[in-house]
Amino acid sequence: MTKSLFIVIMLMFGCLFFFTGDTPTPDIFVLYPTSSDSVSYDQGKIILVSALTQKVSSLDVSTQWETEQIIPIGVKAEKENFPKTFYNLIPKKRTIQSLVYMFRFFKGYSIPETLMFAYTDTMSVKSLWQKPSFSDLVKKIQVNNATEIILTIRGWQDSVYTPVYDDPNGEGRNLYKLFVKLLPGTNSIYFSSSNDIGNAVSYVTTFKNESVPVADRPTHFHNSTLEQSCTTCHEGLPSADSGATMNADCNICHKEAISAKHIHQPVESKDCASCHSWSMEKKSVVLEMGVPETCFACHDDKKNLIDTAKVQHPVVSECTTCHSPHGTEQVRMLKKPVYELCTSCHEDQKINHPVGRHPLRFVKSPDGTEELSCITCHMPHGSQNQKLLKMGGDDTTQICGVCHQ
């Protein structure tokens, strides 16, 4: 048999396997969301993963984590202790994806610099210590006259899941239902059998801090083919063929809504129907009154403040741009800390606002109750004063006197 004839025969067999559906099924694959669902408008994501029982006895899931810290390096002892201080910043069993740092001087801030590492590098804090790039950072700290270094560290944290459900759509497979908390920007989530990260399967989604109704999103679980399959066993889900129902306990699936540090009162009381309803027209869960009317039904004090304000925040009618309607780790139901939330739009105000060297965070507010931030001076919804300031009318310098008497 000639080599060319052998290749033709193998190609024919390959096509036969493909068209008869006998192609091998991956050991691990993401059942939901699909790869086309690459944008998230919520801080959390429910993910369904199917894994081959024989090959995957437990599922290792790597999700993103992030922390931001400021470390004083103004004196010799602080400079010398930096490696140890840095080591204690990284929790155990977490690896590093990126390290962004910039120095704070009396005159301002240096340009941020970034160290990046791939998932397969499994860059632990001990591994990073041995890298020339980290040694270079330590040397920079020793020789400059910076007072502080600001670190933004992002990486992966591992969780191990054991099988709970059989995959009804695949014999000899397990179904894993996971909830992943997302960070702003691009999130990479990896799935692998334990101790085999080299063959990890990834799912990538970008968390956008935008207010988009569920019914208007390109893809969503409710009214999908997958949900229609689920309703064969799980009655009460508000699917396309189940009619106008909101009888299911949403928290059975949406456990993330009750797992946050701060929970919206309707969520805590499981009164989902107070905001949501099922639309037969759109075949989706909707907010009948929309935003902000649904929010104002309870928060009429904010409505009055906004309606009577001379100056309104441009995004004031889109409450969920800043606030989580379900649960969050931040006070005031905010999606992110105040500084991060404000500067996600006002990028030109990240440093030296309103004048050079003025702190925007990392120091206590004048009353000592919380960190100084944008809302120390500005009203986030509406104000009677220019630039949403808390006081001063047309005199924008009057607010300075609160601290600088």
Sequence and secondary structure as in RCSB ss.txt:
>XXXX:A:sequence
MTKSLFIVIMLMFGCLFFFTGDTPTPDIFVLYPTSSDSVSYDQGKIILVSALTQKVSSLDVSTQWETEQIIPIGV
KAEKENFPKTFYNLIPKKRTIQSLVYMFRFFKGYSIPETLMFAYTDTMSVKSLWQKPSFSDLVKKIQVNNATEII
LTIRGWQDSVYTPVYDDPNGEGRNLYKLFVKLLPGTNSIYFSSSNDIGNAVSYVTTFKNESVPVADRPTHFHNST
LEQSCTTCHEGLPSADSGATMNADCNICHKEAISAKHIHQPVESKDCASCHSWSMEKKSVVLEMGVPETCFACHD
DKKNLIDTAKVQHPVVSECTTCHSPHGTEQVRMLKKPVYELCTSCHEDQKINHPVGRHPLRFVKSPDGTEELSCI
TCHMPHGSQNQKLLKMGGDDTTQICGVCHQ
>XXXX:A:secstr
  HHHHHHHHHHHHHHHHHTT S   SEEEEES TT  EESSSEEEEEEEEETTT SSEEEEEEEEEEEEEE SS
HHHHHTHHHHHHTTS TTEEEEEEEEEEEETTEE   EEEE  GGG   HHHHHTSHHHHHHHHHHHHS  SEEE
EEEEEEEEEEE   EE TTSTTEEEEEEEEE  SEEEEEEEEETT GGG EEEEEEE      GGGSS  STTSH
HHHHHTTTSTT   TTS S   S GGGT GGGGSSSEE HHHHTT GGGTEEEETTTTEEEESS TTHHHHTT H
HHHHHHHH SEE TTTT GGGTB SSEESSGGGBSS HHHHHHTT GGGSSS SSTT  SSSSB TTSSSB  GG
GTB SSEESSGGGBSS TT TTGGGGGT  
